[in-house]
Amino acid sequence: MRKDSVYLNELGIICALGDNHTTIRDHFSAAQPRTLTHTEQFTPGQQLPLGIVNDPLPPLNTLPKQHRTRCNQLLLAALAQITDALEHRRAAIDPLRIGIVLGTSTSGIAEGEAAITALRVSGKLPSNFDYTQQELSAPAQCLAQWLDIKGPAYTISTACSSSAKALASARRLLRMNMCDLVIAGGVDALCGLTVNGFSALESVSQNVCQPFSRTRDGINIGEGCALFLVSKIPTGAALCGVGESSDAYHMSAPDPEGKGAITAMSLALDDASLSSEDIGYLNLHGTATRQNDKMEATAVQHVFDRQVPCSSTKPYTGHTLGAAGAIEAGICWLTMMADKTATRLPVHQWDGQQDPDLAPLGLITPNTTVETLNYTMSNSFAFGGNNISLILGISSEA
């Protein structure tokens, strides 16, 4: 690894698959994974499958009013998994040298929706509502206050690429010698705005999504959080490649030729000084919309000379929007940290109906294993053509 290598040392993660490493890994590598929750919670009269976190979340009643959101509950749940490691590490670091970079697309919008509903009914906002709950900057600001961290603390909101970009930003803070340790990741909570907004775009499926199938008809929305401790200490997985691009083709549709996606993946490989042959697993963006899957299949075929083992994990988690990049990097991290003998890769959950109009992909089955897994790639392609690919690697030092 290079002298300026940056590592994802520890992971805290919670999503529809579960709230601990073992449970999440078992579900995404299983033939019969945990399914999404079918509910009318955000669409009365219409059941939709959503990636709802059903595990218990930390109480918020001990926190200041402006911090009491479901988004922050998810944040606290992920933080609890890495608290011991964080406290051990931070003891020798100046609080000014610890940073926080998070990605989100919702923050506390759900609490804002509930407050406006109450206002319409009663004529006044509820006493437990604070406007700052729904500001996009809130998760990073709250985390900095909870932990008494004095270094850079900010939130990135670039739709589906937000938290992957947070990891890239954490790497930059370390390489610029602005920080010695960064807490980086993403968090998003379900809310009416996202579920109904994507429904208005005719992008939501009424069934569990089918990425890359000829029957695919849209996404499932989800929620969750993934937080990494990021530093130059060589433990965990190295963040050895980052590729970012912006094709700016359309407000919400991808460039059908996949030019931005090709650029992002190619730049990540160049940044890591790797060839496509080195990648042992690719976590696809794989939203199960008609246009995105066709574009991504085209781009993957262009970049990879072979059918690289790949899967979309959104049928497990739902599309967690601003948290997706970090959660899917977390799935790569969990896969790489597993027992190195016959590692089970995240299974591509779908109906198996090939789309003849798509470039062929090496979609992973329950029987797919690899003896060694040195490098993984994770794709995140957002609205506006805001693209990023991350490469994680295991070094002999880690």
N, C-alpha and C positions, 0 to 999 in steps of 0.2 A: 504494500500500500504506500501511497505517496506521503511525503512529510507533512502535508497539510490535510491529511485525511480526517474526516469527521465521522463520528460513530453515533448510532442510535443505541444507547446503552440499556435503557429500561423502557418497558411499555406498560401503560395502563389502558385498558380498553373495555368498553361496554357497548353492546348493540343488540339487535334482535336475536343473535346467536347465543348470547349469554354475557356473564359479567366476570369471567376469569379465563385464563389462558387455556386450561385443559378442556373446559366445556366448549369454548369457541373452536378450538382446533379439532376436537372430536366431531363437531357438527359439520364443519365445512369439508372434512375429508370422508364423510360417511355417505353410504348409498341412500340412507333415509335421514336427511337432515331435519332439524327443527324448521317448522313451516312459519310463514308470516301469519299475522293476526288479521282475520276478516272482521271488519267493524264498520258501523255507520257513524262513528264518533264525529267525523269531520264532514260527512256527506249524508245527512239524514234522509232515509228512504232508499239509500243505495249503499250496499256493502262493498267495500274495497279491501284488498289485501294490503296491509301496511307493515313496515318493519318496526313495530312498537317494542320498546324495551319493557318487558314485564317483570324483570327482577327488581327487588326492593331498592329504593334510592335513599340517600341520606336525607334526614329531615332538614328543613330550611328555617325552622322557627327560631333558631339561635343566631341567625344572620341578620344584618341590617335589611330593612325593607327593600332597598334598591337592588339587593342581590337575590331576592326570592323568586327565582324562575326555574322552570323545569330544565332549561338549558344548563343552568348552574348546578342543578342536582346531578345531571349526567356528568358534568365537569368534575364535581366532587367525588363521584363514584369512581371515575377513572383515576383521579388523583390519589385516592386512598390506596390503590394498588402499588404506587411508586413512592409513597410518602416516606417509608423507612429508608429507601435508597437515597431519596432527595435529601433528607435530614442528615444522613451520613456524609454525603458529598458536599453540601453547602457549608458545613461547619468550618471548612478551611478556605472559603471563598468570600471575598468582599461582596455584600449585597448589591453594590453598584455594578458588579461584574456578572450578575445573573440576569438573564433575559427571559422574556415570555413572548412567543409569537403563536397566535391561534388563527384558525380559519373558521368562519361561520357564514351562513346566509340568512339565518333566522334570528339568532340571539333570543330575546324575550318577546318576539312578536305574538306568541300565543297568549301571553299575559295582557298585551295590549288589546288583542281581540276580545278577551273576556271583559276587560275594563270598558271598552266601547259598548259591548252588549249590555252591561250593567247600567251604563249612562243612559242608554236608550230606554231602559225599563224604569229606572228610578229617578232619572234626572241628575244623577251625580256619580262621580267616579268612586269606586270602592276604596276604602281606607288603606287596603294593602297594596294599592297600585302606585308605582313611581315611574314617571315617564322614562327615566334613564334605564329601566329594565330592558327596554326594547332597542336601545342603541347598539349598533353593531360593535362598538368598541367595548361594550360591557364585559364580555367574558374575560378578556385579557386584563382589564382594569380590576375586575373582581378578584381574579387569581393573584394579581400582584398585591392587593390589599390583604387578602387572606394569609399570604405567605410572607408578607413584609419584604418583598423583593423591590429593589430600588433601580434596577437596570432598565434597559429598553423593554417596553411592554406595549404591544400593539396587536391589532386584529386585521387580517386580510380578508376581503370579501370579493372574490372573483368567481362567484357561482361554484360550479362543481370542481374547480381546480383550487379552491381556497386553501385547504389544509395541506395539500401537496406543496403549494407555494410557501406555506408557513415553514415546512421542513427545509425548503431551499433557502428561505430567508435566515433560518437558524444557522445553517451552514455558513452563510455569508457573514453573520455576526461573529462567529468563531474565527473564521479565516481573516477577518479584518482586525482581529484582536480587540474587539469591543466587549466580548464576553468570554468567560471561562466555562460557563454552563448555561444552556438554554432549555426551557420547558417549551416544547413545540408540539402542535397537533391541531385538532379541530373538534368542533362540537356543533350539533344542530338538534333541535327538538321539533317534533311534528307540530304543525299548526294549520289552521284553515287556509291561510294565504297560499302556502305551497301546494297543498293537496288540491284545492280548487283552482289555483292558478294553472297548474299543469293539466288539470282536467279541461280547462278552457282552451288550452293549446291542443286538445285532443291527443294528448301524449300519455295518458294514464290507462293502464290495463285493468279490467275488472277481474282478472285472474293473476296468479303468480306469473311474473314476467318470463319470457322465453327468449333470452338473448341468442341471436344468430339463427333462430328457427324461421322457417318459411311462414309459421303461424304467428310470429311476434306481432304484438299490437300495442306496445307501450310499456311504460315503467311502473314500478311500485315505489312510493315514497317511504323513506325510513328515517330513523333518528339514531343518535349514538354519539360516542366520544372516543377519541384515541389521543393519548398524551405520551410523548417520548421525552426521556432525558437525553439531551444531545450534547456531546462534548468531544474533545480530541483524545480522550482516554480509550484505548483500543479494546473495548469489550462490546459484546452484542454484534450488530451488523453495521458495516460501513455504509454511509451514504456516499457512494463513490461516483455516481453519475446523475446529473441533472440536465435536462433539456427542456427549454421553454420556447414557445413560439406563439404568434398571434396571426391567424390568417384573416380575421376581420371580414369573413365572407358574408355573414348574415347575422342579424340580431340573435337568432336562436337556432338556426340550422347550420350544420357543419359544411365545409367545402366538400362537395361530393367526390372530388379526386383525392381527398385526404392529404393535401399538401402540408397543412399545418401539423397534422399528426405525424407524417413522415419526418418533417423537420425536427419535431420534439424528440422522437425516438432516436433519430440519427445523431442529434446533438448530445443526447444522454450517453450514447455509446462512445462518441468521440471524447466526451468529458471524462469518461471512465477508462479510456484507452483500451476499449474492448471491441470485439467484433460481435455480430449477432449470434455467432455460433457459441459464444460464451454464456448466453442467457439460458438458464435451465427451466425457468418458469416465467410466464408473462401473465400478469393480472390485467385483463382487458377492461376498458371503460365499460363496454357492453351494457348499454342501457335498455336494449330490446326495442328501441324505436326503429322504424324502417330505415331512415336516413343514416342515423349514427352507426348502426351495425354494419351497413353496407360500406360506408366510408372507412370504418376501422378495419374491416376485413381486407379491403383494398390496400390500406396503408401497411398493415402487418405483412401481407404478402410481398409488398415492395421492399420492406426493410429486411425481412428474414428470408434466407435462402432455403429454409426448410420449414416444416410444420412444427414450430416451437410448441412445446406443451403449454397450453393456455386455458384460461377459464374466466368467465365473469362471475363474481361473487355477489352480484346484486339480487339474485333470487333468494339469497340467504338473509341479507341485511336490509333489503330495500335500497333505493338510491338515497343515501344520507346527505346528499347535496354538499354543503360546505364542509361536512365532516368526512366525505367519501374518500378523498385523497389520503388522509391520515389513517382511516380505518383499513383501507385496502393495502396501504404500505404496512400496516400492522399485521394484516393477514400474511403478507409476504414474510415479515419478520418472524411471526409465529411458525411458519412453515420451515424457515431456515434454522430456527432454534430447536426444532424437533430432533429426535434421535436420528443421527445421520445414517443409520442402516435402513435402507429401503424407505426413504422418506415418502409419505403419502402427500400428494399434491391436492390443492383445493379442487374438488370435483365440479365440473360444469353441469349444473342442474338444468335440464331442459327436456323437451319431449322427443328429441332425437330426429326431428324432421328437417332434413337438410334443405337449405334454400339454394337452388341451382344458380341463382343470380349472384350469390356471394362467392368471393374468393375462398377456397377451402382453408380451414384452420385445424390445428392439432388439438381439438377440444378434449379435455381430460375426462376419463371415465373413472368409476370407483376402483378399477383394477390398476390404474396408472401409478407407478412408483418410480423413483430415481435413486440410484445408489449414492450419488453425490449431487449436491445443489450448492454451487459456489456463488451464483449470481441470479437475481430475480429482477424483473422490471415491472413497474406499475404505471398504467396510463390513466390520465385524467384530462378529459376534453370538455371544456365548458362553453356556455353561451358566449356569443361574440367571437368565437374562435380562439379562446384563451386556453392554450394547451400546455401540458407539462408531462414529462415522463421522468420517473425516478428509477435509479438502479441501486439495489442493495447488494452488498457483497460480504462474504465471510473471508477474513484474512487469517493467516497463520498466527498473527498476533492476538486476535480476538478470542 
